[in-house]
Amino acid sequence: MAGRRSITIIGGGVIGLAAAYALVREGHGVTLIERREDIGQEASFANGGQLSYHYVSPLADAGVARDALGWLLRPHAPISLRLRADPHQWRWLLGFLGACNRRTNRKNAAILLDLALSGQAALQTWRAAGLDDFLWRRPGKLVLYRNPSKFRKAAHAVTDPERQRTLSPAECTAIEPAFASLQSRLAGGIFSPEDEVGDCFLFCTALHKALAAEPDFRLVRGQAELRPGPGDRCALAVDGRPFEADLVILAAGIASRALARPLGIDLPLYGLKGYSLTTRPQPGILPSVSVTDYDNRVVYAGLGDRLRVAAMVDIGAEDTVPAPRRLAALRALVAETLPGAFGGGEDAPWAGLRPATPTGVPVIGRTRYANLLLNVGHGALGFTLSVGSALRLKQIVAGADARAIG
């Protein structure tokens, strides 16, 4: 290690908290700034619960643009688009379309896989050190395909049969009987036995609890602001008052773009609105395996006695209010796919803005300001990539030869 640093992290979601934990464990002093009254209240709060380490292919891929055109004509499609008179939206969409090819997808998927698997290994170390109580399990992940051509494409892409197994419809329902009613409509599935689940908000809570016991950590609640400072440094203020910071890490999700703008940094982030439902299924209905209904882009994860269902991408939505029409469509699809999912009731629905880059690859690394690092743009994979991203930042802070991402 290059020496102990005094580090300030902006953002108390899973990305900022994981970075804080990794850096405190390395011997650094860390201050975490969070604008909300509690940690993990935005995109981390009720995400899909899947730690999909072996399934991190970006949304941008060959054929997605064509599929999206078809989705846009369907009222209850997985992706909706509201075009705005916003140059940033159009630049983001053009960047996304430019990444929708097989070569770019494979390159970016390899980057994400490396980040994810390094994080999976480190999370086991963190759990062995006492980080727990976030409903972690390793049940494996089953991706179900209804469309035969999409299944053949997915099966062809499997390169490690020990980590990803190609299954027939009957084998799919043998692994997860809760979805047995779908068997006649399935083309097949891909099972990743090493993938995991957990409650992202409870993970944030566990990280905060562990950090709070460390003398080199403090949590500051307030609104951060960044401005150009003297020389090649940026200046930080909290609630309008100057705040001393040796090294700043920006990890504030979708808010990072507005925070970076006064520095002349235009982050390629766009908020993709996603939804989740948390239900209490009838006895015997709760899936034990993490499941993705690929054609409908819906994920299912059992968290304790609850079922977390997450879905949909609304491009162009600027609020986090759950849209009744989208929620109704999601409830209808879940009831048809998994009868009995709502037998015991439902918790409050949730919607959040996933901070996505056009390519799906987060931005992790240095900036032109000597005292500012970025850890932003994880999209729907924030939980899965949080620990791996923290390790990459730790290497950069240590002065190691760590390649920037994004």
VMD Tcl script that draws the C-alpha trace (Angstrom):
set ca {
  {0.00 0.00 0.00}
  {1.23 3.48 -0.91}
  {0.29 4.78 2.54}
  {-2.77 5.64 4.57}
  {-5.10 8.10 2.85}
  {-8.00 10.20 4.10}
  {-10.78 9.39 1.63}
  {-14.22 10.94 1.20}
  {-16.85 8.94 -0.69}
  {-19.96 10.65 -2.03}
  {-22.91 8.25 -2.09}
  {-24.30 5.87 0.51}
  {-25.67 3.19 -1.80}
  {-24.20 -0.25 -2.35}
  {-21.41 1.09 -4.58}
  {-20.22 3.72 -2.10}
  {-20.60 1.47 0.95}
  {-18.71 -1.44 -0.61}
  {-15.89 0.93 -1.59}
  {-15.81 2.36 1.94}
  {-15.62 -1.12 3.47}
  {-12.80 -2.25 1.16}
  {-10.78 0.91 1.82}
  {-11.27 0.85 5.61}
  {-10.14 -2.78 5.64}
  {-7.03 -1.62 3.80}
  {-6.22 0.85 6.61}
  {-7.50 4.08 5.10}
  {-9.62 6.66 6.88}
  {-13.01 6.99 5.16}
  {-15.79 9.57 5.37}
  {-19.04 8.69 3.60}
  {-21.38 11.52 2.56}
  {-25.03 10.61 2.01}
  {-27.80 13.11 1.21}
  {-30.68 10.89 2.41}
  {-31.56 10.25 6.05}
  {-30.58 6.61 5.71}
  {-28.18 4.63 3.54}
  {-29.22 2.50 0.55}
  {-32.47 4.36 -0.13}
  {-32.24 4.81 -3.90}
  {-31.28 2.28 -6.62}
  {-29.97 -0.12 -3.94}
  {-33.17 -0.27 -1.93}
  {-35.31 -2.98 -3.55}
  {-33.38 -4.27 -6.52}
  {-33.77 -7.75 -7.97}
  {-31.68 -9.48 -5.31}
  {-29.65 -11.50 -7.81}
  {-25.87 -11.74 -7.63}
  {-25.57 -12.86 -11.25}
  {-21.82 -13.27 -11.45}
  {-21.88 -15.50 -14.52}
  {-24.59 -13.63 -16.37}
  {-23.39 -10.04 -16.79}
  {-23.80 -9.49 -20.51}
  {-24.69 -5.81 -21.20}
  {-28.17 -4.86 -22.37}
  {-26.62 -3.52 -25.58}
  {-26.21 -6.53 -27.88}
  {-26.78 -7.60 -31.47}
  {-30.50 -7.72 -32.19}
  {-31.56 -5.71 -29.13}
  {-32.31 -2.61 -31.21}
  {-34.54 -4.68 -33.51}
  {-36.28 -6.33 -30.54}
  {-36.73 -2.96 -28.89}
  {-38.62 -1.63 -31.91}
  {-41.07 -4.50 -31.49}
  {-41.32 -3.90 -27.75}
  {-42.14 -0.24 -28.28}
  {-45.29 -1.27 -30.13}
  {-46.46 -3.38 -27.20}
  {-48.16 -1.58 -24.30}
  {-46.67 -3.94 -21.67}
  {-43.23 -4.47 -23.20}
  {-40.07 -5.00 -21.09}
  {-38.63 -1.74 -22.45}
  {-40.47 1.53 -22.95}
  {-39.04 4.70 -24.49}
  {-40.16 8.27 -23.97}
  {-38.19 10.54 -26.27}
  {-37.42 13.97 -24.90}
  {-35.97 17.20 -26.27}
  {-32.83 16.34 -24.34}
  {-29.47 16.20 -26.19}
  {-28.02 14.00 -23.43}
  {-30.74 11.38 -23.98}
  {-30.08 11.33 -27.71}
  {-26.31 11.04 -27.22}
  {-26.86 8.18 -24.78}
  {-29.22 6.40 -27.18}
  {-26.77 6.78 -30.07}
  {-24.01 5.38 -27.87}
  {-26.28 2.48 -26.90}
  {-27.13 1.72 -30.54}
  {-23.42 1.86 -31.40}
  {-22.76 -0.82 -28.78}
  {-25.50 -3.14 -30.08}
  {-23.25 -5.53 -31.95}
  {-21.81 -8.92 -31.08}
  {-18.15 -7.87 -31.01}
  {-18.68 -4.94 -28.64}
  {-21.00 -6.97 -26.42}
  {-18.46 -9.78 -26.04}
  {-15.65 -7.35 -25.21}
  {-17.74 -5.54 -22.60}
  {-19.17 -8.77 -21.18}
  {-15.60 -9.99 -20.58}
  {-14.82 -6.80 -18.64}
  {-17.94 -7.21 -16.52}
  {-17.31 -10.92 -15.92}
  {-13.79 -10.23 -14.65}
  {-15.13 -7.53 -12.33}
  {-17.98 -9.75 -11.12}
  {-15.92 -12.87 -10.39}
  {-13.27 -10.92 -8.49}
  {-16.07 -9.48 -6.38}
  {-17.62 -12.89 -5.76}
  {-14.35 -14.22 -4.35}
  {-13.86 -11.14 -2.16}
  {-17.41 -11.29 -0.83}
  {-16.71 -14.77 0.52}
  {-13.71 -13.31 2.38}
  {-15.86 -10.50 3.74}
  {-18.52 -12.96 4.88}
  {-15.88 -15.09 6.59}
  {-14.77 -11.92 8.42}
  {-18.29 -11.50 9.84}
  {-20.25 -9.54 7.22}
  {-23.64 -11.24 7.30}
  {-27.38 -10.83 7.84}
  {-28.35 -9.93 4.28}
  {-30.18 -13.15 3.35}
  {-27.24 -14.44 1.30}
  {-27.63 -17.83 -0.39}
  {-25.96 -19.65 -3.28}
  {-28.89 -21.44 -4.96}
  {-27.67 -20.95 -8.54}
  {-29.39 -19.02 -11.30}
  {-31.71 -20.45 -13.94}
  {-32.37 -18.41 -17.11}
  {-35.54 -19.60 -18.85}
  {-35.98 -19.10 -22.60}
  {-39.33 -19.26 -24.35}
  {-38.03 -18.35 -27.81}
  {-36.17 -21.24 -29.51}
  {-33.81 -19.04 -31.57}
  {-32.81 -17.01 -28.51}
  {-32.21 -20.20 -26.56}
  {-30.02 -21.62 -29.34}
  {-28.02 -18.39 -29.37}
  {-27.58 -18.53 -25.57}
  {-26.64 -22.22 -25.63}
  {-24.06 -21.59 -28.35}
  {-22.45 -18.91 -26.16}
  {-21.85 -21.31 -23.24}
  {-18.10 -21.92 -23.04}
  {-17.72 -23.42 -19.55}
  {-20.20 -26.28 -19.02}
  {-19.23 -26.60 -15.36}
  {-20.27 -23.01 -14.62}
  {-23.17 -22.84 -17.08}
  {-25.25 -25.89 -18.03}
  {-27.66 -26.06 -20.96}
  {-30.98 -27.63 -19.94}
  {-34.09 -29.03 -21.61}
  {-37.52 -27.72 -20.50}
  {-37.99 -30.82 -18.31}
  {-34.57 -30.30 -16.71}
  {-35.44 -26.65 -16.03}
  {-38.56 -27.52 -14.07}
  {-36.75 -30.33 -12.28}
  {-34.26 -27.75 -10.95}
  {-37.02 -25.28 -10.04}
  {-40.44 -26.97 -9.73}
  {-42.15 -23.67 -8.87}
  {-42.12 -22.89 -12.61}
  {-43.44 -26.30 -13.70}
  {-46.55 -24.73 -15.31}
  {-44.24 -23.11 -17.89}
  {-42.63 -26.33 -19.11}
  {-44.68 -26.68 -22.30}
  {-43.88 -23.07 -23.26}
  {-40.13 -23.29 -22.71}
  {-37.44 -23.82 -25.32}
  {-34.82 -24.54 -22.66}
  {-32.66 -22.88 -20.03}
  {-29.15 -22.09 -18.82}
  {-28.25 -22.91 -15.21}
  {-25.33 -21.27 -13.38}
  {-24.93 -23.24 -10.12}
  {-22.48 -20.80 -8.50}
  {-24.65 -17.67 -8.70}
  {-26.09 -16.18 -5.53}
  {-28.89 -14.07 -4.08}
  {-29.11 -11.54 -1.28}
  {-31.04 -8.49 -0.15}
  {-29.14 -5.45 -1.41}
  {-30.57 -3.06 1.17}
  {-29.73 -5.46 3.98}
  {-26.24 -5.77 2.47}
  {-25.95 -1.98 2.67}
  {-27.12 -2.16 6.28}
  {-24.57 -4.88 7.09}
  {-21.77 -2.84 5.50}
  {-22.81 0.25 7.45}
  {-22.95 -1.71 10.70}
  {-19.45 -3.10 10.11}
  {-18.12 0.34 9.14}
  {-19.69 2.03 12.16}
  {-17.57 -0.21 14.41}
  {-14.38 1.09 12.77}
  {-12.64 4.11 14.35}
  {-11.43 5.23 10.89}
  {-14.95 5.63 9.49}
  {-17.59 8.32 9.82}
  {-20.91 8.98 8.10}
  {-21.84 12.57 7.25}
  {-25.38 13.37 6.13}
  {-25.73 16.28 3.76}
  {-25.74 17.46 0.15}
  {-22.32 17.31 -1.46}
  {-21.13 19.78 -4.10}
  {-18.03 19.63 -6.28}
  {-16.28 22.64 -7.82}
  {-12.93 23.25 -9.52}
  {-10.29 23.95 -6.87}
  {-6.74 25.22 -6.86}
  {-4.30 23.70 -9.31}
  {-5.36 20.30 -10.57}
  {-7.66 19.55 -7.63}
  {-11.40 19.76 -7.10}
  {-13.03 21.33 -4.04}
  {-15.78 19.71 -1.98}
  {-18.57 21.36 0.00}
  {-21.34 19.80 2.11}
  {-24.55 21.77 2.59}
  {-22.75 24.81 1.22}
  {-19.82 24.66 3.63}
  {-16.25 23.81 2.55}
  {-15.31 20.23 3.42}
  {-11.69 19.14 3.66}
  {-10.97 16.09 1.54}
  {-7.63 14.58 0.58}
  {-9.12 12.16 -1.98}
  {-12.74 12.14 -3.22}
  {-14.56 9.16 -4.76}
  {-17.79 9.97 -6.59}
  {-20.21 7.03 -6.21}
  {-23.60 8.72 -6.06}
  {-25.49 6.73 -8.68}
  {-27.53 8.78 -11.14}
  {-26.89 11.93 -9.05}
  {-23.20 11.65 -9.97}
  {-23.84 13.29 -13.33}
  {-25.17 16.51 -11.79}
  {-22.40 16.50 -9.18}
  {-19.70 16.17 -11.83}
  {-21.12 18.77 -14.22}
  {-19.63 21.85 -12.45}
  {-16.20 20.23 -12.92}
  {-16.68 20.11 -16.69}
  {-17.09 16.33 -16.57}
  {-20.04 15.05 -18.62}
  {-20.64 11.55 -17.32}
  {-22.32 9.20 -19.85}
  {-25.04 8.19 -17.37}
  {-28.75 7.84 -17.95}
  {-31.34 6.74 -15.43}
  {-33.12 3.58 -16.57}
  {-36.25 3.28 -14.46}
  {-36.82 -0.21 -13.14}
  {-39.54 -1.74 -10.96}
  {-39.75 -4.40 -8.31}
  {-42.44 -6.18 -6.33}
  {-41.90 -8.00 -3.05}
  {-44.50 -10.68 -2.40}
  {-45.30 -13.35 0.15}
  {-46.16 -16.44 -1.90}
  {-48.42 -19.27 -0.89}
  {-46.66 -22.20 0.84}
  {-44.63 -24.25 -1.60}
  {-44.57 -21.52 -4.26}
  {-41.42 -19.65 -3.23}
  {-38.64 -20.57 -5.72}
  {-35.43 -21.81 -4.16}
  {-33.38 -21.03 -7.29}
  {-32.80 -17.53 -8.67}
  {-34.75 -17.37 -11.95}
  {-34.77 -15.05 -14.97}
  {-37.60 -15.16 -17.49}
  {-35.40 -13.99 -20.35}
  {-38.01 -13.17 -22.99}
  {-39.94 -10.97 -20.56}
  {-36.81 -9.64 -18.81}
  {-38.22 -10.51 -15.36}
  {-36.08 -11.80 -12.48}
  {-37.26 -13.79 -9.45}
  {-35.27 -14.22 -6.23}
  {-36.33 -15.79 -2.93}
  {-35.20 -13.60 -0.02}
  {-36.06 -15.24 3.28}
  {-39.84 -15.82 3.19}
  {-40.33 -13.16 0.49}
  {-40.15 -13.24 -3.30}
  {-38.47 -10.30 -5.02}
  {-39.56 -9.75 -8.63}
  {-37.81 -7.09 -10.69}
  {-38.39 -6.04 -14.27}
  {-38.79 -3.38 -16.92}
  {-36.69 -0.57 -18.30}
  {-38.34 2.80 -18.81}
  {-36.02 5.01 -20.86}
  {-36.88 8.66 -20.53}
  {-38.66 8.48 -17.18}
  {-37.30 11.09 -14.79}
  {-39.09 10.16 -11.56}
  {-39.10 7.19 -9.21}
  {-42.87 7.00 -8.72}
  {-44.09 3.50 -9.67}
  {-46.35 3.86 -12.73}
  {-49.68 2.09 -12.03}
  {-49.94 0.83 -15.62}
  {-46.49 -0.77 -15.51}
  {-47.12 -2.29 -12.08}
  {-50.42 -3.77 -13.25}
  {-48.70 -5.35 -16.26}
  {-45.96 -6.79 -14.07}
  {-48.43 -8.22 -11.55}
  {-50.42 -9.85 -14.34}
  {-47.29 -11.42 -15.85}
  {-46.10 -12.73 -12.47}
  {-49.54 -14.18 -11.66}
  {-49.58 -15.96 -15.03}
  {-45.99 -17.20 -14.75}
  {-45.96 -18.19 -11.08}
  {-49.51 -18.84 -9.83}
  {-49.74 -18.28 -6.09}
  {-46.98 -15.67 -6.00}
  {-49.33 -13.18 -4.33}
  {-51.09 -15.68 -2.08}
  {-49.73 -14.17 1.13}
  {-49.87 -10.52 0.15}
  {-47.49 -7.92 -1.20}
  {-45.19 -5.30 0.26}
  {-45.08 -1.78 -1.18}
  {-43.91 -1.71 -4.82}
  {-40.71 0.11 -5.71}
  {-39.19 1.94 -8.65}
  {-35.69 3.37 -9.02}
  {-33.35 4.93 -11.56}
  {-30.51 2.58 -12.47}
  {-27.46 4.69 -13.43}
  {-26.43 3.15 -16.75}
  {-23.75 3.87 -19.34}
  {-24.57 3.20 -23.02}
  {-22.22 0.20 -23.11}
  {-23.25 -1.23 -19.73}
  {-19.65 -0.93 -18.47}
  {-19.22 1.23 -15.35}
  {-16.76 4.09 -15.17}
  {-14.11 3.33 -12.53}
  {-10.88 5.29 -12.40}
  {-9.11 8.60 -12.27}
  {-10.16 11.96 -13.69}
  {-8.21 15.01 -14.77}
  {-8.53 16.19 -11.16}
  {-5.72 14.67 -9.11}
  {-7.92 14.15 -6.05}
  {-11.07 12.77 -7.74}
  {-11.89 9.15 -8.64}
  {-15.07 7.84 -10.25}
  {-17.10 4.73 -9.39}
  {-20.32 5.19 -11.36}
  {-22.56 3.71 -14.05}
  {-23.26 0.17 -12.84}
  {-26.82 0.10 -14.18}
  {-28.84 -2.95 -13.11}
  {-25.68 -4.75 -11.94}
  {-24.78 -2.53 -8.98}
  {-25.19 -5.27 -6.37}
  {-23.31 -7.84 -8.47}
  {-20.43 -5.49 -9.36}
  {-20.17 -3.51 -6.11}
  {-17.44 -5.59 -4.46}
  {-15.36 -6.03 -7.62}
  {-15.55 -2.29 -8.24}
  {-14.41 -1.64 -4.68}
  {-11.38 -3.87 -5.24}
  {-10.47 -1.99 -8.42}
  {-10.68 1.33 -6.56}
  {-8.55 -0.07 -3.75}
  {-5.85 -0.94 -6.29}
  {-5.99 2.54 -7.84}
  {-5.74 4.22 -4.44}
  {-2.76 2.02 -3.60}
  {-1.00 3.17 -6.75}
  {-1.05 -0.30 -8.24}
  {-1.05 -0.84 -11.97}
  {-4.83 -1.05 -12.07}
  {-6.51 -0.53 -15.43}
  {-9.30 2.00 -15.40}
  {-12.73 0.82 -16.60}
  {-15.17 2.68 -18.78}
}
mol new
graphics top color blue
foreach p $ca { graphics top sphere $p radius 0.5 }
foreach p [lrange $ca 0 end-1] q [lrange $ca 1 end] { graphics top cylinder $p $q radius 0.2 }
display resetview
